[in-house]
Amino acid sequence: SLAVVGDGTAHWNDASECDTALLDLDGMCEVTQGLDISRLFFTGDHYQQVTVSTFLEQIGLDPTIILDANGQFQKTVRCPNNGHSFEVVFTRNDLLDVADGQQVADDQRQF
């Protein structure tokens, strides 16, 4: 992991020197409550949808994402230990890339 020293310089720490805590549901609940976060909003294409699914799985929730007719997914997460809840929202949008001022869908790209 990257460590920043007091003088502003950065260096890599070997994994044995730097513990990295994995975020689970309890940790996510603690962070969202502590920062007063009520919604995590993601937007993007298929790859972002996979990222959101993986995030849900990593915090111990069902990773299944079923989009509604508007291409949206919403899940309310209720924290088991502190009563806090937050929403995970994903909106599918394949038109985020811009080429010459025009939005281009994935199937229209030329490589």
C-alpha positions, 0 to 999 in steps of 0.5 A: 500500500502507499504510505505518505510520510509527514514531509509529503513524500510517498513510498510503498510499504510491503504488505507485511509492514502495513495492515489493510483492513477489509471493509465488511458490513459492520465497517461499512455501517460504521463509516456511513453512519459516522460520515452521515451518508445515506446513499451510495450512488453509482452510474455507468455501463456494464463494467460499473454494474459488475463493480457494484455487484462485487462491492455488495458481495464484499460486504456480505450482501446478495450481489444480484442486481436486477435493473428496473424498466428505467435501468435502475437498481436500488437496495436499502441496507439496514445495519444490524448493529447500530440501526443505521441504514443507507441505500446502494443505487446504481443507474445504468448509462451506456452513454457516458463517453463523449467523442467530438461532443457527441455521446456514443453508445458502446455498440457504436464505437469504432476502434 
